[in-house]
Amino acid sequence: MNRAEDEAGATMAEPYLTDVGWSGSALRVAGAIRRDGEPPAVPEMELVLRERDGGGLLRLPASATAENGLITFEALVDVASVERGEPLPGGLWDVDLAIGAPPEGRVFELGPERAPGLDTSPQRRFLPGAVTVAAYFGGRGTLSIDVGGRSHVAGTTAADGVAWDERRGEVVITGHIDRRWISMPVSGTLILTERRTRDTFEVIAALEESDDRLGYRAALPVTRAFVDDPLPRGSWDVALCIGFSGMHRELGVLAPGDPVDVQVWRRFRHVRVASSAAPDPLTITVGRA
């Protein structure tokens, strides 16, 4: 465990969480800090909310007390009225703890250190206007707040295979992800984005759960054998969107080792359908590249 030294020479471990939970529209965040030595006063503390995909920054007061070698802290994040009566704006907000007044103070991530038994499953609330808000622990164990449930990029995942289903005229994409960072997945969607026009094409991804992984399978129509609107011509980048607990995370799909390269019959002529190969991102090209 990392430790820091305060102005009195006492050493202080990183803060650990003891409670995260909703009370109405307010998220209560509580924790403690172990300290060796007795400081002259409890340090000033603030909860810091940083907008992950933007420049938003909010500082909220945190109360703190010292007893028996511990400094305990508590803060409330009222997402319905976080600043001057306004709700917390939509997006992803990472929750940190600032100890000491700036610029000398230090900022610590909250979540990697936490009390045994602390519930780490996503916790949801609904604001007026059917806005979903969820407090959750991300892949690195850090505490964040998701306002609005919009899709956000969460990294990449390698496809297990890309195959050609000749009978149905479909490109079948299969793969899996580590499900430890998600809770109760409810939907999967394969989203293809055309590189030049930025048009999108979506198909449902069937999900199959096991103890530590979440498998997916999506069939991409490229002829009119079974659907009226197959994947149009172009070069399409592939992403997997997983919906869970009112949130959506988008993973760029990486190509497997064996690509698909076939000629299909559409609009009275043969058209090439090909996929990229590892280690590149997965791209499906219909027509000339």
TANORCOR-V590160 format. One record per backbone hydrogen bond with DSSP energy under -0.5 kcal/mol. CO is the residue of the C=O (numbers start at 1). NH is the residue of the N-H. E is the energy in kcal/mol with one decimal. If there is no record, write none. Layout:
CO_NH_E / CO_NH_E
//
This chain:
2_14_-1.4 / 4_12_-3.5 / 6_9_-1.9 / 10_6_-2.6 / 11_36_-2.6 / 12_4_-3.1 / 16_32_-2.5 / 17_115_-3.2 / 19_30_-2.7 / 21_28_-3.4 / 23_26_-1.7 / 25_79_-1.9 / 26_23_-2.7 / 26_28_-0.6 / 27_29_-0.5 / 27_77_-2.4 / 28_21_-1.8 / 28_30_-0.5 / 29_75_-2.1 / 30_18_-2.6 / 30_19_-1.8 / 31_73_-2.4 / 32_16_-2.7 / 33_71_-2.3 / 34_13_-2.3 / 35_37_-0.6 / 36_11_-1.2 / 37_39_-0.6 / 44_100_-3.8 / 45_62_-1.3 / 46_98_-3.2 / 47_49_-0.5 / 47_60_-3.0 / 48_50_-0.6 / 48_96_-3.0 / 49_58_-2.5 / 50_52_-0.5 / 50_94_-2.7 / 51_54_-0.8 / 56_51_-2.7 / 58_49_-2.9 / 60_47_-3.1 / 63_74_-2.0 / 65_72_-2.6 / 67_70_-1.7 / 69_35_-2.4 / 70_67_-2.9 / 70_72_-0.6 / 71_33_-2.0 / 72_65_-2.2 / 73_31_-2.2 / 74_63_-2.5 / 75_29_-2.8 / 76_78_-0.7 / 77_27_-2.7 / 77_79_-1.2 / 78_81_-1.4 / 79_88_-2.7 / 83_86_-2.2 / 86_82_-1.6 / 86_83_-1.5 / 91_147_-2.9 / 92_52_-2.6 / 93_145_-2.7 / 94_50_-2.3 / 94_96_-0.6 / 95_110_-1.3 / 96_48_-2.6 / 97_99_-0.5 / 97_108_-2.9 / 98_46_-2.0 / 98_100_-0.5 / 99_106_-2.3 / 101_104_-0.7 / 101_105_-1.5 / 106_99_-3.2 / 108_97_-2.8 / 110_143_-3.2 / 112_114_-0.5 / 113_17_-2.0 / 113_111_-0.6 / 115_118_-1.8 / 120_137_-0.6 / 123_135_-2.7 / 125_133_-3.0 / 127_130_-0.9 / 127_131_-1.1 / 130_132_-0.5 / 131_127_-3.1 / 132_148_-3.3 / 133_125_-2.6 / 134_146_-3.1 / 135_123_-2.6 / 136_138_-0.5 / 136_144_-2.5 / 138_141_-2.0 / 142_138_-2.5 / 143_95_-2.4 / 144_136_-2.3 / 145_93_-2.6 / 145_147_-0.6 / 146_134_-2.3 / 146_148_-0.6 / 147_91_-2.2 / 150_248_-0.7 / 152_250_-3.1 / 155_252_-2.5 / 157_254_-2.7 / 158_176_-0.6 / 161_174_-2.4 / 163_165_-0.6 / 163_172_-3.0 / 164_166_-0.9 / 165_169_-1.5 / 165_170_-1.7 / 169_222_-1.9 / 169_223_-0.7 / 170_165_-3.2 / 170_172_-0.6 / 171_173_-0.5 / 171_220_-3.1 / 172_163_-2.5 / 173_218_-2.5 / 174_160_-1.8 / 174_161_-1.8 / 175_216_-2.6 / 177_179_-0.5 / 177_214_-2.6 / 178_181_-0.7 / 179_182_-1.3 / 184_245_-0.6 / 187_243_-2.4 / 188_205_-2.7 / 189_191_-0.6 / 189_241_-3.3 / 190_192_-0.5 / 190_203_-2.0 / 191_239_-2.0 / 192_201_-2.2 / 193_237_-2.7 / 194_198_-2.1 / 199_194_-2.9 / 201_192_-2.8 / 203_190_-3.1 / 204_206_-0.6 / 206_217_-1.7 / 208_215_-3.1 / 212_179_-1.1 / 213_210_-2.0 / 213_215_-0.5 / 214_177_-1.8 / 215_208_-2.4 / 216_175_-1.9 / 217_206_-2.8 / 218_173_-2.9 / 218_220_-0.6 / 219_221_-0.7 / 220_171_-2.5 / 221_231_-2.7 / 234_236_-0.6 / 234_286_-2.7 / 235_195_-2.5 / 235_237_-0.5 / 236_284_-2.6 / 237_193_-2.3 / 238_253_-2.2 / 239_191_-2.9 / 239_241_-0.5 / 240_242_-0.5 / 240_251_-3.1 / 241_189_-2.3 / 242_249_-2.3 / 243_186_-3.0 / 243_187_-1.4 / 244_247_-2.8 / 247_244_-2.7 / 248_152_-1.6 / 249_242_-2.7 / 250_154_-3.1 / 251_240_-3.0 / 252_157_-2.5 / 253_282_-3.0 / 254_159_-2.7 / 256_278_-2.3 / 257_259_-0.7 / 260_275_-2.6 / 262_273_-2.9 / 264_266_-0.7 / 264_271_-3.1 / 266_269_-0.8 / 269_266_-2.6 / 271_264_-3.2 / 272_287_-3.2 / 273_262_-2.7 / 274_285_-3.3 / 277_280_-1.8 / 280_255_-2.6 / 282_238_-2.1 / 283_276_-1.6 / 283_285_-0.5 / 284_236_-2.9 / 284_286_-0.5 / 285_274_-2.3 / 285_287_-0.5 / 286_234_-2.3
//
